[in-house]
Amino acid sequence: MNAVVDFHQLSTLKFQQITTRFDNEFGVMWSIMQPEPRPCFNKICLNDLLQHHTYLQNVQGQIISQGKSAQVNYLILASSMDGVFNLGGDLSVFKELILAQDREHLLAYAKLCTENLWTFYSMQAPITTIALVQGQAMGGGFESALSAHILIAEKSAMMGLPEVLFNLFPGMGALSFLSRKVGMHTAEQMVRSGKIYTGEELYKMGVVDVLAEDGQGEYALNNWVKKNHRSLNSFQAINRAKQRVNPLTINELNEITEIWVDAALRLDERNLKVMERLVRAQNSKVNTDVSHINQKQSA
């Protein structure tokens, strides 16, 4: 039998780069990212998220909140940073490991990413996962949003896969998740183009599930929960059935990650210079327009 966890105990786990909160009415648990020094997936942020989500999975979402037994029905991935959901992989670390040709540590980082995605996507508990994108979700940030059962985005949110700009591809789930939403042809076009899309564009394509007005993302999320809560059991059962119809396995994610690592280790000096420009964009928290990088690359 699973132990019931006191939310006070859960919330005092030593998270360094996420904060959590629990809303009792509908059983909504929040994982709010606050990575430092860049708004990207460093190992500390990834480990915090994995610890929190695995813990909830292991106890089947059963916690004690305000002295009473409560069920976590929804798990929200969001960001504390205004205008940024997540800018993706830690490119500064990527560059160092590629220069050192350190396959072991690059693969370990990549598999930590896929383990996070897999836990969120295949949540082995009666918990619906939701990504709330307000602002920019680039590369791995977009992939993490795609791993949610429901993707909610504001109209002007910016999402894309810019890895092609430095001669790589998004190797932590983009093709797997997108192909199951929009088909492999469209998924490959999105990966090859490096195009940045608005939330509104992705909603029309069927990638975003719920579209919110700018500044109204949390309001739209709360409305979705209230509207769908009565049919939560059927929603979760249908979601599990979808996995049987078009199954995704952790082996698929890990095998693609191996391809990504080998491709990353083949990047040359020119490619790494482009990556460095994106690192500077991450540092300045500005990544809304990567077209100027593309122009410099082709110059």
Buried (B, 14 or more C-beta within 10 A) or exposed (E): EEEEBEBEEBBEEEBEBBBBEBBEEBBBBBBBBBBEEBBBBBBBBBBBBBBBBBBBBEBBBBBBBEEEEBBBBBBBBBBEBEBBBBBBBBBBBBBEBBEEEBBEEBBEBBBBBBBBBBBBBBBEBBBBBBBBBBBBBBBBBBBBBBBBBBBBBBBBBBBBBBBBBBBBBBBBBBBBBBBBBBEEEBBBEBBEEBBBBBBBBBBEBEBBBBBBEEEBBBEBBBBBBEEBBEEBEEBBEEBEEEEEEEEBEBEBBBEBBBEBBEBBBEBEEEBBEBBBBBBEBBBEBEBBEBEEBBEEBEE
